[in-house]
């Protein structure tokens, strides 16, 4: 049996895994190495503050709901280019960082793909060229619940929101 001495063996909590960004082995049980855990400006970047600290609290939720209702839940930039795409967010036409406000005339319903492209252009200090983005096929990333050309569906908006024509 045992001589009374207690032997303790520590086992790692998880086998090392490759970092999902660069492939370096990560030993802390997560999927990213220290260099990729947080990127400045990303949602994981704690320096951005909470949504409430950035001005997106309960009042914003009410404004967002009004804009989504006003725009029938459809991506407005896509509609301007003949596409019917479900919106997933509300966008500031003029970004808050450039003096834009939460006034409803500065807000539009927008799809995730268009919002990402517009936001990325603004982060790089470029003017958002909506027409060029759509002319180039939307970067191949136009997605949503339904995508149709409006020319083929002249009464698409009435059908989308359940309004019957008279």
C-alpha positions in Angstrom: 0.0 0.0 0.0 1.0 3.6 0.6 3.7 4.7 3.0 1.4 7.6 4.1 2.9 10.1 1.8 0.3 11.8 -0.4 1.3 12.3 -4.0 -0.6 14.8 -6.1 -0.3 15.0 -9.8 -1.8 18.0 -11.6 -3.3 17.5 -15.0 -3.8 20.3 -17.4 -7.5 21.4 -17.6 -7.5 21.2 -21.4 -5.2 20.0 -24.1 -3.4 22.8 -26.0 -5.4 23.9 -29.1 -4.2 26.0 -32.0 -5.2 29.7 -32.0 -8.1 30.2 -34.3 -6.3 33.2 -35.9 -2.6 32.2 -36.2 -2.3 28.5 -35.2 0.0 29.1 -32.2 -0.7 26.6 -29.4 -3.0 27.9 -26.7 -2.8 26.3 -23.2 -5.4 28.2 -21.3 -8.5 26.4 -22.7 -9.5 29.3 -25.0 -9.4 29.4 -28.8 -7.1 32.4 -29.2 -3.5 33.2 -28.2 -2.7 36.3 -26.1 -2.0 38.3 -29.2 -5.5 37.6 -30.6 -7.7 37.6 -27.5 -8.8 41.3 -27.9 -8.4 43.6 -30.8 -8.6 47.3 -30.4 -12.0 48.6 -31.6 -13.6 45.1 -31.6 -16.6 44.1 -29.5 -14.2 42.4 -27.1 -12.2 45.6 -26.6 -13.2 46.7 -23.1 -11.9 50.2 -23.8 -15.0 50.8 -26.0 -17.2 50.8 -22.9 -20.6 49.2 -22.5 -23.4 49.8 -24.9 -25.0 52.1 -22.3 -21.7 54.0 -21.9 -21.6 54.5 -25.7 -25.2 55.8 -25.7 -27.1 52.6 -26.7 -29.3 52.1 -23.7 -33.1 51.9 -23.3 -33.7 55.2 -25.2 -31.8 53.8 -28.2 -33.8 50.6 -28.1 -37.0 52.6 -28.4 -35.6 54.7 -31.3 -34.3 51.6 -33.0 -37.7 49.9 -32.8 -39.4 53.0 -34.4 -36.9 53.1 -37.2 -37.2 49.4 -37.9 -41.0 49.8 -38.0 -40.8 52.9 -40.2 -38.5 51.1 -42.7 -40.6 47.9 -42.5 -37.6 45.9 -41.4 -36.0 46.2 -44.8 -32.4 47.3 -45.6 -32.7 50.8 -47.0 -29.4 50.9 -48.9 -30.4 47.6 -50.6 -33.8 49.0 -51.5 -32.1 52.0 -53.2 -30.3 49.5 -55.4 -33.3 47.3 -56.3 -32.9 44.6 -53.7 -35.3 43.5 -50.9 -33.2 42.4 -47.9 -34.1 42.0 -44.3 -32.5 44.6 -42.0 -30.8 43.4 -38.8 -29.6 46.8 -37.5 -30.2 50.5 -37.4 -27.3 52.6 -38.9 -26.4 56.3 -38.5 -26.1 57.7 -42.0 -23.7 60.2 -40.7 -21.7 58.4 -38.0 -21.8 59.7 -34.4 -18.0 60.0 -34.5 -18.4 62.5 -37.4 -21.1 64.6 -35.7 -24.2 62.5 -36.6 -27.1 62.3 -34.1 -29.8 59.9 -33.1 -32.4 62.0 -35.0 -34.6 59.6 -37.0 -33.7 61.3 -40.3 -30.1 60.3 -39.7 -31.0 56.7 -39.1 -31.8 53.8 -41.5 -32.6 50.1 -41.2 -29.7 48.1 -42.7 -28.6 44.5 -43.3 -25.6 43.0 -41.5 -23.5 42.7 -44.7 -24.1 46.3 -45.7 -23.6 47.6 -42.2 -20.3 45.8 -41.9 -19.0 47.1 -45.2 -20.1 50.7 -44.4 -18.6 50.5 -40.9 -15.3 49.1 -42.2 -15.0 51.9 -44.7 -15.6 54.5 -42.1 -13.1 52.9 -39.7 -10.5 53.2 -42.4 -11.3 56.9 -42.9 -12.9 56.3 -46.3 -16.1 57.8 -47.5 -18.7 55.0 -47.9 -19.4 54.6 -51.6 -22.7 52.8 -51.5 -23.2 52.7 -55.3 -19.8 51.2 -55.9 -20.3 48.6 -53.3 -23.6 47.5 -54.8 -22.3 47.7 -58.4 -19.5 45.3 -57.4 -22.0 42.8 -56.2 -21.9 43.9 -52.5 -18.6 42.2 -52.0 -20.4 38.9 -52.6 -21.9 39.2 -49.1 -25.5 40.4 -49.6 -27.6 38.1 -47.5 -30.9 38.2 -45.7 -34.1 36.3 -45.3 -35.3 37.2 -48.8 -33.5 38.8 -51.7 -35.5 39.9 -54.8 -35.2 42.5 -57.5 -37.8 45.1 -56.9 -38.3 45.5 -60.7 -39.9 42.0 -60.7 -42.0 42.7 -57.6 -43.5 46.2 -58.0 -45.7 45.9 -54.9 -43.1 44.1 -52.7 -43.3 46.6 -49.8 -47.1 46.2 -49.5 -46.8 42.4 -49.4 -43.8 42.5 -47.0 -45.7 44.6 -44.4 -49.1 43.0 -45.1 -50.8 46.0 -46.7 -53.4 45.3 -49.4 -53.5 47.5 -52.4 -56.8 49.3 -53.1 
